[in-house]
Amino acid sequence: MRTSYRGEDVTLLLKDITGLVQPLDTRAREARIQAGVHYCEMLPAEYVPTARYIEAYERALACEAGRTAAAVRACADKILAAKGPGVVLVSLARAGLPIGILLRWYLKKQYGIDVPHYGISIIRGRGMDHNAMRYLLTRYPAGSLQFVDGWIGKGAILTELRRETAAYPGVSAELAVLSDPAGLTTLCGTHEDFLIPSSCLGCTVSGLISRTFLRADIIGPEDFHGAAYYGELADEDRSYAFLHAVAARFDDAAALPQRALRHTGCAEAEAVARHFGVADLNFVKPGIGEATRVLLRRLPWKLLVRAGSADDPALAHLYQLAREKQVPVEPYPLQNYMACGIIRRLADA
């Protein structure tokens, strides 16, 4: 799989489908999703950031590189304690890829461990890439595999991971993430909902690859799940700029405070759905990372932000996207999360 990431940083167990699938604009894709077509059977057109949004991203990176680095340190130390030096990092493409690289860099810098790192696909409602899993399990002990993602929203992918790994004795479904405001994993940098700057952009901070793709006419029974390479965006690629900005703070970033959550993130998402009359819980996307995704590649109805946090710089990119897309922003008494995106039901549009 082509990518702007270097081979020593990650091996992508993905089929290159560049040029085989025409990306769809947001409204056309949303209409198909709400009509029952699975999101993995389409590729979204990548959001082309405005100059103002890039400014918001750069400010976010400057503000949040330290917290991201501290979360990498904490997460990496937990992984090492759980798995030992023989760990194999298996990042969930694509949001997990930059996080896996940062974890790998930190383990090498701090402990001199040069751990293998792979990227594989897992898709909500369709499962994980079993060809990729077979590839890994012919090369490494089952107990050495450590799945990695950027953050946990409600936990849909974690639920999928737990169900799918049941077929592989010895493989742990414990997911390592930087931010877990849902309270669903112990292998997290923090339970705070903080802004991981890589969540602000798409392929241009993730090695120039698309979201993963699975459709029977293009992905055969022996193939890995697919992804496209956006080489035409090479001049906009910020993948390594993000990684180096975070890695530069490994030594001096202040440790993150540990927080005990009073309830699960799923309970909070359900409460939001009830309050706003949203029948489908999949339309409620809690957490800064998930809210950003809603604004970037879905049709948003409303953006909720934690009451009293209107001036928090971690939300600046969300406000910029909301202005660009004319999405109303509403304060709401969120507890676990800083923000929550709600998808518009097209029948109501």
C-alpha positions, -999 to 999 in steps of 0.1 A, spaced: 0 0 0 15 34 -10 17 59 17 38 89 26 49 72 58 83 56 58 85 18 57 104 16 90 75 35 107 46 13 96 37 -16 73 2 -11 59 -17 -44 54 -41 -28 29 -49 -33 -8 -41 -2 -29 -74 7 -47 -62 41 -59 -82 51 -90 -107 23 -87 -133 41 -67 -147 76 -73 -149 96 -40 -184 110 -33 -192 144 -20 -207 146 15 -243 149 6 -243 121 -19 -225 98 4 -247 107 34 -279 100 13 -265 65 4 -256 58 40 -290 68 53 -306 47 25 -287 16 39 -254 15 19 -226 8 43 -200 35 46 -171 12 38 -185 7 3 -177 43 -6 -149 67 -3 -156 103 10 -142 132 -9 -114 145 13 -122 179 29 -100 206 14 -92 229 43 -96 266 40 -68 289 49 -86 298 82 -90 262 91 -54 254 85 -46 284 108 -69 268 134 -51 234 130 -17 250 134 -28 267 166 -43 235 178 -10 216 172 10 243 190 -14 242 220 -19 204 222 14 188 211 24 187 248 -7 170 260 -6 146 231 31 137 239 22 132 276 -6 108 266 18 89 243 42 85 272 15 73 296 0 49 270 33 35 259 44 28 295 11 9 301 16 -11 269 51 -21 279 40 -31 313 12 -52 299 30 -68 269 67 -66 275 94 -57 250 81 -83 224 50 -62 217 38 -58 181 18 -26 176 -13 -31 153 -29 3 145 -64 5 133 -64 25 100 -65 53 97 -68 73 129 -46 48 148 -17 51 123 0 83 136 -6 73 172 11 39 166 41 56 150 43 80 180 41 50 204 68 32 184 91 63 184 87 68 222 94 31 230 126 33 209 137 66 224 129 58 260 137 21 262 157 13 231 130 -11 218 124 -13 181 89 -27 180 72 -38 148 42 -17 137 14 -26 113 -18 -9 101 -49 -30 95 -86 -23 88 -116 -28 111 -150 -16 100 -180 -11 122 -207 -37 112 -183 -55 89 -156 -67 112 -118 -68 110 -96 -78 81 -91 -115 88 -65 -119 60 -44 -93 78 -49 -111 111 -38 -144 95 -7 -126 81 2 -113 116 -4 -146 134 19 -165 110 47 -142 121 41 -133 157 27 -149 189 -10 -141 195 -3 -126 229 22 -100 214 -4 -82 193 -15 -48 207 -43 -29 189 -39 9 188 -63 37 179 -64 74 185 -93 77 209 -125 61 220 -158 79 213 -188 57 224 -168 25 219 -184 11 187 -150 0 173 -140 -15 206 -172 -36 206 -164 -47 171 -128 -56 181 -139 -76 211 -164 -96 190 -139 -102 162 -109 -112 183 -129 -139 200 -120 -161 170 -83 -158 178 -73 -175 210 -46 -155 229 -53 -123 211 -63 -95 234 -91 -71 225 -77 -44 249 -74 -13 228 -46 13 235 -56 49 228 -45 83 239 -79 95 250 -107 74 265 -135 96 278 -159 67 275 -141 49 303 -137 16 284 -100 7 284 -72 8 309 -45 12 282 -51 49 277 -30 81 281 -59 97 299 -97 95 304 -99 132 296 -115 142 263 -87 163 248 -78 175 213 -55 151 195 -45 174 166 -44 146 141 -81 144 144 -85 178 128 -74 166 93 -80 136 71 -54 119 48 -30 149 50 -21 139 86 -24 102 81 1 92 54 -21 104 25 -43 73 26 -81 72 26 -105 56 50 -105 18 46 -128 2 20 -146 -31 16 -167 -40 -14 -169 -74 -30 -164 -62 -66 -130 -47 -57 -119 -66 -26 -116 -103 -32 -117 -131 -6 -79 -133 -4 -73 -95 -4 -66 -72 25 -92 -44 30 -86 -15 6 -75 21 8 -67 48 -18 -35 69 -19 -40 106 -24 -6 115 -40 -21 146 -56 -22 161 -20 15 156 -14 21 194 -12 -4 196 17 9 165 36 14 173 73 19 137 84 55 140 96 51 177 107 25 164 132 46 135 144 77 156 149 58 184 167 45 158 192 78 139 195 96 171 203 76 173 236 83 138 248 108 150 274 93 182 287 55 178 285 38 179 319 21 146 330 -16 145 325 -39 144 356 -57 111 362 -95 113 362 -120 89 375 -152 89 354 -186 87 371 -204 70 343 -197 55 309 -196 75 277 -223 54 262 -247 64 290 -240 100 283 -245 96 245 -278 79 252 -288 108 274 -280 132 246 -300 111 221 -330 112 245 -327 149 251 -326 158 214 -351 131 202 -325 112 182 -338 77 175 -305 63 161 -276 63 186 -252 61 156 -262 97 148 -247 109 182 -209 112 180 -194 122 214 -159 134 219 -137 161 202 -124 136 177 -158 122 167 -174 156 166 -146 167 142 -153 137 120 -190 146 118 -182 182 107 -156 170 82 -174 142 64 -210 139 75 -240 162 73 -241 177 108 -273 189 125 -259 204 156 -226 207 175 -227 205 213 -199 219 234 -195 215 272 -212 243 290 -187 268 303 -160 258 279 -168 282 250 -134 298 251 -114 266 253 -87 267 225 -92 229 220 -126 237 204 -114 265 180 -112 242 150 -147 229 157 -160 265 158 -143 272 125 -158 242 108 -192 250 122 -190 285 108 -179 272 74 -207 247 73 -233 268 90 -239 244 118 -255 257 151 -233 254 182 -251 248 215 -237 246 250 -248 214 268 -239 200 303 -215 173 289 -196 154 316 -172 129 300 -169 148 267 -158 183 256 -179 182 224 -205 161 206 -216 161 170 -251 151 160 -257 140 124 -287 154 104 -313 129 94 -319 136 57 -356 129 61 -357 160 83 -337 182 59 
